[in-house]
């Protein structure tokens, strides 16, 4: 049985995929995650069902009243597979949260921009997810929640190691800051490999839209800090922000070069992608994402007066399998899913 809170999500715009924001044509979203654990309690991976449930009760009680609007409280262990994947496709939870036999919860503001995963890899994973390039704003938003929780809970902390976490790579600030970038022009110019290599040399990491282990479908690249020990939160945000600003400049320059010297090549790529989306009757997830990426580039470059960025943004999420199962006809095999995806895309593009 579907959770009533989640039942309405697939048809709603994603809170972090706004139609406007700082550098929103290239910087899709900014995210800050903080890992925290309760002192004297075993980490979730080693905890019993009773211990996981006890931690969940404490965190949920402490979180009450922190935000202006009441948290949505979702018991992950009670969700069916489709509802779980809807939350995952909207970047509200990680796959790690699904592994807990008990005590796994999501506390979330209705706008999806602030959330708490309870008993993921750590007892508490705080998240702020905002549209565009807003790292400092995302940190300020989640830091307020973190400070209130710290007043109510005994958080595991060491004077030398910082916040104690399940994974040693998160020691220190236990903060992961990331920005999702749309870099189709650098991909078209075959310059993305050099950019990714340079990012790695700066101590940052590059992942796909769904984090570790995912690919870069749709020319979407998630850039985040790799180390959390030895730097303060503002230092991490500042360093990441400067790298992101340079990547945005590189992408803008690549777009200008394509417009100035390879216009027919660019128009052909975007036109073929649009034709595929408007006319295909079978679309795989990868094919759809890559075509939508080029369509988004065309919309950003003012090549369309009848396709809105709002429509493209919604499609980026709605073409995923769990959303399709809620918004489209029933599909039990990959062929039907791909057909349902193509139908949804054709319908939404023709509705303009």
RADA-V994148 format. One record per backbone hydrogen bond with DSSP energy under -0.5 kcal/mol. CO is the residue of the C=O (numbers start at 0). NH is the residue of the N-H. If there is no record, write none. Layout:
# RADA-V994148
CO_NH, CO_NH
This chain:
# RADA-V994148
2_6, 3_7, 5_8, 5_9, 7_10, 8_11, 13_16, 20_23, 21_132, 22_25, 22_26, 25_27, 25_181, 27_131, 28_179, 29_129, 30_177, 31_127, 32_175, 33_125, 35_123, 36_155, 37_40, 42_45, 42_46, 43_46, 47_51, 48_52, 49_53, 50_54, 51_55, 52_56, 53_57, 54_58, 55_59, 56_60, 57_61, 58_62, 59_63, 60_63, 62_65, 70_72, 71_73, 71_107, 73_75, 73_105, 74_77, 75_78, 79_83, 80_84, 81_85, 82_86, 83_87, 84_88, 85_89, 86_91, 86_92, 87_90, 93_96, 94_97, 95_98, 96_99, 102_104, 103_75, 103_76, 104_117, 105_73, 105_107, 106_115, 107_71, 108_111, 112_128, 113_108, 114_126, 115_106, 115_117, 116_118, 116_124, 117_104, 121_119, 122_118, 123_35, 124_116, 125_33, 126_114, 127_31, 129_29, 131_133, 133_137, 134_138, 135_139, 136_140, 137_141, 138_142, 139_143, 140_144, 141_145, 142_146, 143_147, 144_148, 145_149, 146_150, 147_151, 148_151, 148_152, 152_154, 153_38, 155_163, 157_161, 160_171, 161_157, 162_171, 165_167, 166_169, 167_170, 170_172, 171_162, 173_34, 174_176, 175_32, 176_224, 177_30, 178_180, 178_222, 179_27, 179_28, 180_182, 180_220, 182_186, 183_187, 184_188, 185_190, 185_191, 186_189, 190_194, 191_195, 192_196, 193_197, 194_198, 195_199, 196_200, 197_201, 198_201, 198_203, 199_202, 202_225, 204_223, 206_221, 207_210, 210_207, 210_213, 213_207, 214_208, 215_218, 216_219, 218_182, 218_220, 220_180, 220_222, 221_206, 222_178, 223_204, 227_172, 231_235, 232_236, 233_237, 234_238, 235_239, 236_240, 237_241, 238_242, 239_243, 240_244, 241_245, 242_246, 243_247, 244_248, 245_249, 246_250, 247_251, 248_252, 249_253, 250_254, 251_255, 252_256, 253_257, 254_258, 255_259, 256_260, 256_261, 257_261, 261_265, 262_266, 263_267, 264_268, 265_269, 266_270, 267_271, 268_272, 269_273, 270_274, 271_275, 272_276, 273_277, 274_278, 275_279, 283_287, 284_288, 285_289, 286_290, 287_291, 288_292, 289_293, 290_294, 291_295, 292_296, 293_297, 294_298, 295_299, 296_300, 297_302, 298_301, 307_311, 308_312, 309_313, 310_314, 311_315, 312_316, 313_316, 313_317, 314_318, 316_319, 319_323, 320_324, 321_325, 322_325, 322_326, 323_327, 332_335, 332_336, 333_337, 334_338, 335_339, 336_340, 337_282, 337_341, 338_342, 339_343, 340_344, 341_345, 342_346, 343_347, 344_348, 345_349, 346_350, 347_351
